[in-house]
Amino acid sequence: MRDDYLKEAHTIIPDANVLINVVSRRVKQLRRGARALVESLEKLSPEDIALREVIEGKISFDTNAQA
């Protein structure tokens, strides 16, 4: 996982627990075959793709949602 992506995503979602949950759910989707919502010229890990999606506003999240 790229540290610069993590730091930038943390500015978008300041609560570390929420960020971890959002990224981990998206990583599971990507590993199951979901298409990435961002493009990259370099080969990124699913974790980095999920962080880039957060940074670019491609993933929405609701802090008030109940599990």
N, C-alpha and C positions, 0 to 999 in steps of 0.2 A: 504494500500500500504506500502510495507516494505521500510523503509528509506535507508537501505544499498543497496538495488537494485536500488533505485532512484539515489543515489549518484554515483554508478558505471555506470549506464546507461548514466548519465550526462557527464561522462568522454568520452564516445563513441560518443554521440551527444551533443556537448557543448551548442548549441542554444536551450534554454528552449522551445521556441515556436515550433521548429521542433520536439523536443522530445515529447512534448504534443500531437502534431498532429499524429506522428507515433504511439505512444502508444494508443491513443484514436481510431484510425482506426482499429488497431489490436484487441483491446478489443471488438469492434463491431463485427468483424469477429468471434472471439471466442464465443461471446454470441449467434451468429446465428448458431453455431454448427461446426465451423472450428476446426480442430485438432490442438492441441498444438505442436509446433516444438521442445519443450524441455520436458524432463522427470524429474519428481521430486517424491521423496518418501513422501513428505508432500503435503497436500492439499493447493494449491495456488489459490488466486483470479485471475480472468482474467487479472487484472491490473499487478499483480506480474508475471504472465506468460508472458505477453507482454514485461515487463521490462527484464526478463531473456532472452527472445528471442533476444532483442537488445544487451544485454551484450554478449551473445554467438555468435553474428554475424549471426543469423538465419534470420534476417529481413534486407532487403536492402532498402535504401531510396535515393532519388535524390533531392538535394537542388535546382537544376535548373529546375525541372519539373514545368509546368504551370498547374494551376487548370482548 
